[in-house]
Amino acid sequence: MKAEMPYQACTAIPLDRILNSVVIVHWDTLGLGSGVAGVHIDYQTGAEGSVEFLKLWACCKEYRSLICDCSPHSSWSDGPRFANGYHSRPLGRLLQAILMNQNLFGPDCGPHANGTLHIGIPTTEDITHATVQVSEAFSRQ
């Protein structure tokens, strides 16, 4: 069995942009059905401006359904916790790598702030652009 190599960020891009791109790249692996209008990301920063936790939500017309939540804290060291039948190991690994290496990504908000990001259903062009961005931001050693 071949051991998996960890991801390593090699270029600094804004946090919101990399989060947007990894969700778009893994849109299909989440199994988001035709009733889903988009994905909403909520996150909160701590005293030093780094993300304390984030949550991904599948947005439908009248409601949201939790996809996963994650935090860089050691008590959450197993990575993102998926919910409501959603699961994507590759997305989980990337989210964990982003949160554990936040210093490699540009901050989007200051200390003790709440950030939000809405990602609509991606087009083919969105997927191509996101794939390039994720490939440029992460490489295997």
Secondary structure, 3 states (H helix, E strand, C coil): CCCCCCEEECCCCEHHHHHHHHHHHCCHHHCCCCCCCEEEEEEEECCCCCEEEEEEEEECCCCEEEEEEECCCHHHCCCCEECCCCCCHHHHHHHHHHHHCHHHCECCCCCCCEEEEEEECCCHHHHHHHHHHHHHHEEEC
